[in-house]
């Protein structure tokens, strides 16, 4: 059976040995109860049952006439505490559910999965208990030491002892990376910088890096200024006056993370792989597969011309009207230059 083979493989990986042949008999089998009790005991040791409900005790594999009933009672509480997703096993009729074919294997598979998850969480909590100690800013070599400690933590190496030489740290990192390299697919770790540089070339590279950092810092300042003006424009409405405090509470933490200084250095050039130089066009099929959406297929209809092209417009010519016989021409705005009224005699 595929299920029995999978459970047997999980038990071997967890260090519990081979799967007993009598496990298929169910809860009335002492070997099945003993195996479940061992798995439950490890879950309790790893702390997976700390917040269990009252009555959800660790399983016991006792012998006797009432051993199976006690085992089922404890198992029901254990499955409720672990929030077993199997409705048949997590329901009220656990005794009848375990008599069905394959129910015992499903139970063992669930307990094995819980142990695997508990072991991973326990390992993660141990790493969190020994974080990288913060270093004082401005000290000489602080950034380098911080990078070494983070590299060791990423590789799963233990925390070094105080005053450990940097050469020893590098040797341990090199040994660990050499151990992991055979498991990496071939050709995926080719460096982008494939030849060594001399001292003048390193100086030129440093000067180029400094120039690019200043240039991109100016660009980032411009973009951040535009961002600040855009966010400030949202506070001009009457509704924003009421929600102003809530808007600032959301935007301020995000804005503080954006700084004009760039963290890209020459170390990133040394760590870059050859696949970084492969530029994929934004209009390629692979790129469009992740960016295309239904809005791109909507055809816009006729829209009015909003103008904005003064070079295509001609200056309007003045219009002239004929003088009307009733003298209305003077009323059209013409002025009588140099005309004097006659004096009455």
Secondary structure as GFF3:
##gff-version 3
##sequence-region A 1 345
A	DSSP	alpha_helix	2	14	.	.	.	ID=ss1
A	DSSP	three_ten_helix	21	25	.	.	.	ID=ss2
A	DSSP	alpha_helix	30	45	.	.	.	ID=ss3
A	DSSP	alpha_helix	67	81	.	.	.	ID=ss4
A	DSSP	alpha_helix	87	90	.	.	.	ID=ss5
A	DSSP	alpha_helix	94	98	.	.	.	ID=ss6
A	DSSP	alpha_helix	103	129	.	.	.	ID=ss7
A	DSSP	alpha_helix	142	155	.	.	.	ID=ss8
A	DSSP	alpha_helix	166	181	.	.	.	ID=ss9
A	DSSP	alpha_helix	199	233	.	.	.	ID=ss10
A	DSSP	three_ten_helix	234	236	.	.	.	ID=ss11
A	DSSP	alpha_helix	238	256	.	.	.	ID=ss12
A	DSSP	alpha_helix	266	271	.	.	.	ID=ss13
A	DSSP	three_ten_helix	274	277	.	.	.	ID=ss14
A	DSSP	alpha_helix	285	291	.	.	.	ID=ss15
A	DSSP	three_ten_helix	294	297	.	.	.	ID=ss16
A	DSSP	three_ten_helix	310	312	.	.	.	ID=ss17
A	DSSP	alpha_helix	328	331	.	.	.	ID=ss18
###
